[in-house]
Amino acid sequence: MKYDIYYLQKDLRKKEIVLEELKAKETEKTSIKEIELKAKELLNMDYPKDGQIKYIDVDN
């Protein structure tokens, strides 16, 4: 019984790794335009207006 559980857990971990790799590849394929479109449509995001931008001066 312990033998079966060990190999089932090992197989599950391998499949989880494959799934993580596939998710990473899918993320890499997402273009900037797709991200921008999702941000605008799903999250109602847009570029800031001129009055919404604040600049700070950082002394080196």
N, CA, C and O atoms as a Tinker XYZ file with bonds, in Angstrom:
   240  protein
     1  N      0.828000   -1.202000    0.000000    73     2
     2  CA     0.000000    0.000000    0.000000    64     1     3
     3  C      0.868000    1.261000    0.000000    63     2     4     5
     4  O      0.624000    2.177000   -0.786000    81     3
     5  N      1.884000    1.317000    0.878000    73     3     6
     6  CA     2.779000    2.464000    0.915000    64     5     7
     7  C      3.493000    2.626000   -0.422000    63     6     8     9
     8  O      3.757000    3.740000   -0.873000    81     7
     9  N      3.796000    1.504000   -1.040000    73     7    10
    10  CA     4.467000    1.482000   -2.337000    64     9    11
    11  C      3.609000    2.196000   -3.374000    63    10    12    13
    12  O      4.104000    3.035000   -4.126000    81    11
    13  N      2.335000    1.864000   -3.410000    73    11    14
    14  CA     1.416000    2.474000   -4.370000    64    13    15
    15  C      1.271000    3.977000   -4.128000    63    14    16    17
    16  O      1.291000    4.767000   -5.071000    81    15
    17  N      1.126000    4.361000   -2.881000    73    15    18
    18  CA     0.960000    5.772000   -2.544000    64    17    19
    19  C      2.196000    6.559000   -2.959000    63    18    20    21
    20  O      2.081000    7.654000   -3.510000    81    19
    21  N      3.364000    6.012000   -2.700000    73    19    22
    22  CA     4.613000    6.683000   -3.061000    64    21    23
    23  C      4.662000    6.960000   -4.561000    63    22    24    25
    24  O      4.953000    8.080000   -4.980000    81    23
    25  N      4.378000    5.946000   -5.360000    73    23    26
    26  CA     4.455000    6.113000   -6.810000    64    25    27
    27  C      3.318000    6.983000   -7.359000    63    26    28    29
    28  O      3.500000    7.680000   -8.357000    81    27
    29  N      2.175000    6.946000   -6.730000    73    27    30
    30  CA     1.087000    7.840000   -7.131000    64    29    31
    31  C      1.448000    9.301000   -6.839000    63    30    32    33
    32  O      1.182000   10.188000   -7.650000    81    31
    33  N      2.052000    9.539000   -5.680000    73    31    34
    34  CA     2.474000   10.893000   -5.336000    64    33    35
    35  C      3.580000   11.374000   -6.271000    63    34    36    37
    36  O      3.602000   12.534000   -6.680000    81    35
    37  N      4.485000   10.480000   -6.598000    73    35    38
    38  CA     5.577000   10.810000   -7.512000    64    37    39
    39  C      5.019000   11.163000   -8.894000    63    38    40    41
    40  O      5.450000   12.137000   -9.511000    81    39
    41  N      4.068000   10.375000   -9.373000    73    39    42
    42  CA     3.441000   10.630000  -10.666000    64    41    43
    43  C      2.664000   11.952000  -10.643000    63    42    44    45
    44  O      2.704000   12.720000  -11.604000    81    43
    45  N      1.968000   12.204000   -9.549000    73    43    46
    46  CA     1.228000   13.458000   -9.409000    64    45    47
    47  C      2.175000   14.649000   -9.469000    63    46    48    49
    48  O      1.884000   15.641000  -10.138000    81    47
    49  N      3.294000   14.560000   -8.784000    73    47    50
    50  CA     4.265000   15.664000   -8.781000    64    49    51
    51  C      4.800000   15.921000  -10.189000    63    50    52    53
    52  O      4.959000   17.075000  -10.587000    81    51
    53  N      5.076000   14.863000  -10.940000    73    51    54
    54  CA     5.548000   15.021000  -12.322000    64    53    55
    55  C      4.504000   15.746000  -13.164000    63    54    56    57
    56  O      4.838000   16.618000  -13.966000    81    55
    57  N      3.253000   15.386000  -12.976000    73    55    58
    58  CA     2.180000   16.015000  -13.744000    64    57    59
    59  C      1.982000   17.466000  -13.325000    63    58    60    61
    60  O      1.659000   18.312000  -14.158000    81    59
    61  N      2.171000   17.758000  -12.051000    73    59    62
    62  CA     2.077000   19.142000  -11.585000    64    61    63
    63  C      3.182000   19.996000  -12.206000    63    62    64    65
    64  O      2.957000   21.153000  -12.561000    81    63
    65  N      4.372000   19.418000  -12.332000    73    63    66
    66  CA     5.490000   20.134000  -12.948000    64    65    67
    67  C      5.187000   20.423000  -14.414000    63    66    68    69
    68  O      5.428000   21.529000  -14.899000    81    67
    69  N      4.657000   19.422000  -15.118000    73    67    70
    70  CA     4.295000   19.612000  -16.527000    64    69    71
    71  C      3.237000   20.706000  -16.650000    63    70    72    73
    72  O      3.322000   21.549000  -17.542000    81    71
    73  N      2.249000   20.699000  -15.769000    73    71    74
    74  CA     1.198000   21.718000  -15.789000    64    73    75
    75  C      1.780000   23.111000  -15.560000    63    74    76    77
    76  O      1.403000   24.059000  -16.249000    81    75
    77  N      2.693000   23.243000  -14.602000    73    75    78
    78  CA     3.326000   24.536000  -14.336000    64    77    79
    79  C      4.106000   25.022000  -15.551000    63    78    80    81
    80  O      4.077000   26.209000  -15.876000    81    79
    81  N      4.806000   24.105000  -16.226000    73    79    82
    82  CA     5.564000   24.467000  -17.423000    64    81    83
    83  C      4.628000   24.930000  -18.538000    63    82    84    85
    84  O      4.928000   25.898000  -19.237000    81    83
    85  N      3.503000   24.246000  -18.706000    73    83    86
    86  CA     2.539000   24.638000  -19.733000    64    85    87
    87  C      1.932000   26.003000  -19.434000    63    86    88    89
    88  O      1.735000   26.811000  -20.342000    81    87
    89  N      1.637000   26.259000  -18.167000    73    87    90
    90  CA     1.104000   27.569000  -17.790000    64    89    91
    91  C      2.127000   28.665000  -18.064000    63    90    92    93
    92  O      1.768000   29.752000  -18.518000    81    91
    93  N      3.404000   28.383000  -17.790000    73    91    94
    94  CA     4.458000   29.367000  -18.045000    64    93    95
    95  C      4.583000   29.645000  -19.537000    63    94    96    97
    96  O      4.757000   30.795000  -19.942000    81    95
    97  N      4.497000   28.606000  -20.352000    73    95    98
    98  CA     4.576000   28.792000  -21.805000    64    97    99
    99  C      3.396000   29.611000  -22.312000    63    98   100   101
   100  O      3.562000   30.464000  -23.184000    81    99
   101  N      2.221000   29.364000  -21.780000    73    99   102
   102  CA     1.027000   30.113000  -22.184000    64   101   103
   103  C      1.175000   31.584000  -21.811000    63   102   104   105
   104  O      0.788000   32.471000  -22.572000    81   103
   105  N      1.735000   31.830000  -20.642000    73   103   106
   106  CA     1.952000   33.202000  -20.198000    64   105   107
   107  C      2.932000   33.914000  -21.118000    63   106   108   109
   108  O      2.748000   35.090000  -21.431000    81   107
   109  N      3.970000   33.211000  -21.553000    73   107   110
   110  CA     4.954000   33.800000  -22.459000    64   109   111
   111  C      4.327000   34.178000  -23.792000    63   110   112   113
   112  O      4.749000   35.143000  -24.429000    81   111
   113  N      3.331000   33.428000  -24.213000    73   111   114
   114  CA     2.701000   33.666000  -25.509000    64   113   115
   115  C      1.748000   34.854000  -25.492000    63   114   116   117
   116  O      1.374000   35.365000  -26.548000    81   115
   117  N      1.358000   35.290000  -24.320000    73   115   118
   118  CA     0.423000   36.402000  -24.209000    64   117   119
   119  C      1.121000   37.687000  -24.638000    63   118   120   121
   120  O      2.139000   38.070000  -24.062000    81   119
   121  N      0.582000   38.332000  -25.626000    73   119   122
   122  CA     1.198000   39.552000  -26.150000    64   121   123
   123  C      0.828000   40.759000  -25.292000    63   122   124   125
   124  O     -0.118000   40.723000  -24.505000    81   123
   125  N      1.583000   41.799000  -25.465000    73   123   126
   126  CA     1.318000   43.038000  -24.747000    64   125   127
   127  C     -0.063000   43.580000  -25.111000    63   126   128   129
   128  O     -0.774000   44.106000  -24.254000    81   127
   129  N     -0.437000   43.452000  -26.369000    73   127   130
   130  CA    -1.751000   43.938000  -26.809000    64   129   131
   131  C     -2.875000   43.171000  -26.113000    63   130   132   133
   132  O     -3.889000   43.760000  -25.737000    81   131
   133  N     -2.698000   41.859000  -25.943000    73   131   134
   134  CA    -3.719000   41.064000  -25.252000    64   133   135
   135  C     -3.837000   41.491000  -23.798000    63   134   136   137
   136  O     -4.939000   41.599000  -23.261000    81   135
   137  N     -2.702000   41.731000  -23.167000    73   135   138
   138  CA    -2.701000   42.160000  -21.771000    64   137   139
   139  C     -3.392000   43.514000  -21.644000    63   138   140   141
   140  O     -4.200000   43.729000  -20.740000    81   139
   141  N     -3.067000   44.422000  -22.559000    73   139   142
   142  CA    -3.688000   45.749000  -22.544000    64   141   143
   143  C     -5.199000   45.648000  -22.739000    63   142   144   145
   144  O     -5.961000   46.331000  -22.054000    81   143
   145  N     -5.629000   44.806000  -23.664000    73   143   146
   146  CA    -7.053000   44.632000  -23.933000    64   145   147
   147  C     -7.781000   44.064000  -22.711000    63   146   148   149
   148  O     -8.861000   44.536000  -22.357000    81   147
   149  N     -7.197000   43.060000  -22.074000    73   147   150
   150  CA    -7.809000   42.480000  -20.874000    64   149   151
   151  C     -7.871000   43.505000  -19.749000    63   150   152   153
   152  O     -8.867000   43.584000  -19.029000    81   151
   153  N     -6.809000   44.288000  -19.599000    73   151   154
   154  CA    -6.792000   45.308000  -18.549000    64   153   155
   155  C     -7.906000   46.327000  -18.763000    63   154   156   157
   156  O     -8.573000   46.737000  -17.813000    81   155
   157  N     -8.102000   46.733000  -20.013000    73   155   158
   158  CA    -9.143000   47.724000  -20.308000    64   157   159
   159  C    -10.542000   47.141000  -20.163000    63   158   160   161
   160  O    -11.419000   47.771000  -19.573000    81   159
   161  N    -10.755000   45.934000  -20.702000    73   159   162
   162  CA   -12.102000   45.356000  -20.713000    64   161   163
   163  C    -12.505000   44.743000  -19.376000    63   162   164   165
   164  O    -13.617000   44.967000  -18.898000    81   163
   165  N    -11.610000   43.974000  -18.776000    73   163   166
   166  CA   -11.977000   43.256000  -17.556000    64   165   167
   167  C    -11.791000   44.083000  -16.289000    63   166   168   169
   168  O    -12.551000   43.938000  -15.332000    81   167
   169  N    -10.774000   44.953000  -16.285000    73   167   170
   170  CA   -10.453000   45.691000  -15.067000    64   169   171
   171  C    -10.741000   47.186000  -15.167000    63   170   172   173
   172  O    -10.487000   47.940000  -14.228000    81   171
   173  N    -11.276000   47.608000  -16.324000    73   171   174
   174  CA   -11.564000   49.031000  -16.556000    64   173   175
   175  C    -10.340000   49.917000  -16.325000    63   174   176   177
   176  O    -10.455000   51.026000  -15.804000    81   175
   177  N     -9.175000   49.418000  -16.716000    73   175   178
   178  CA    -7.940000   50.186000  -16.568000    64   177   179
   179  C     -7.683000   50.971000  -17.849000    63   178   180   181
   180  O     -8.122000   50.579000  -18.931000    81   179
   181  N     -6.973000   52.075000  -17.713000    73   179   182
   182  CA    -6.581000   52.873000  -18.862000    64   181   183
   183  C     -5.313000   53.629000  -18.481000    63   182   184   185
   184  O     -4.921000   53.657000  -17.315000    81   183
   185  N     -4.685000   54.235000  -19.466000    73   183   186
   186  CA    -3.494000   55.023000  -19.193000    64   185   187
   187  C     -3.887000   56.260000  -18.397000    63   186   188   189
   188  O     -4.982000   56.791000  -18.580000    81   187
   189  N     -3.002000   56.726000  -17.514000    73   187   190
   190  CA    -3.345000   57.895000  -16.700000    64   189   191
   191  C     -3.421000   59.166000  -17.542000    63   190   192   193
   192  O     -2.713000   59.317000  -18.537000    81   191
   193  N     -4.282000   60.057000  -17.125000    73   191   194
   194  CA    -4.401000   61.366000  -17.759000    64   193   195
   195  C     -3.246000   62.238000  -17.254000    63   194   196   197
   196  O     -2.608000   61.911000  -16.253000    81   195
   197  N     -2.982000   63.341000  -17.946000    73   195   198
   198  CA    -1.863000   64.209000  -17.569000    64   197   199
   199  C     -1.961000   64.690000  -16.122000    63   198   200   201
   200  O     -0.948000   64.767000  -15.427000    81   199
   201  N     -3.151000   65.007000  -15.671000    73   199   202
   202  CA    -3.329000   65.498000  -14.309000    64   201   203
   203  C     -3.178000   64.421000  -13.245000    63   202   204   205
   204  O     -3.091000   64.729000  -12.057000    81   203
   205  N     -3.147000   63.176000  -13.658000    73   203   206
   206  CA    -3.037000   62.075000  -12.704000    64   205   207
   207  C     -1.592000   61.626000  -12.490000    63   206   208   209
   208  O     -1.328000   60.779000  -11.637000    81   207
   209  N     -0.668000   62.179000  -13.248000    73   207   210
   210  CA     0.729000   61.760000  -13.161000    64   209   211
   211  C      1.475000   62.690000  -12.216000    63   210   212   213
   212  O      1.402000   63.912000  -12.353000    81   211
   213  N      2.180000   62.124000  -11.275000    73   211   214
   214  CA     3.004000   62.890000  -10.342000    64   213   215
   215  C      4.447000   62.428000  -10.508000    63   214   216   217
   216  O      4.729000   61.230000  -10.494000    81   215
   217  N      5.347000   63.374000  -10.663000    73   215   218
   218  CA     6.764000   63.067000  -10.787000    64   217   219
   219  C      7.449000   63.388000   -9.468000    63   218   220   221
   220  O      7.108000   64.362000   -8.796000    81   219
   221  N      8.409000   62.566000   -9.112000    73   219   222
   222  CA     9.173000   62.825000   -7.898000    64   221   223
   223  C     10.642000   62.957000   -8.275000    63   222   224   225
   224  O     11.110000   62.338000   -9.230000    81   223
   225  N     11.350000   63.762000   -7.521000    73   223   226
   226  CA    12.772000   63.959000   -7.754000    64   225   227
   227  C     13.533000   63.138000   -6.722000    63   226   228   229
   228  O     13.333000   63.285000   -5.516000    81   227
   229  N     14.395000   62.283000   -7.214000    73   227   230
   230  CA    15.179000   61.445000   -6.316000    64   229   231
   231  C     16.629000   61.887000   -6.419000    63   230   232   233
   232  O     17.244000   61.797000   -7.482000    81   231
   233  N     17.166000   62.364000   -5.308000    73   231   234
   234  CA    18.575000   62.777000   -5.302000    64   233   235
   235  C     19.454000   61.544000   -5.204000    63   234   236   237
   236  O     19.182000   60.617000   -4.440000    81   235
   237  N     20.514000   61.558000   -5.996000    73   235   238
   238  CA    21.436000   60.404000   -5.973000    64   237   239
   239  C     22.447000   60.565000   -4.911000    63   238   240
   240  O     23.305000   59.700000   -4.739000    81   239
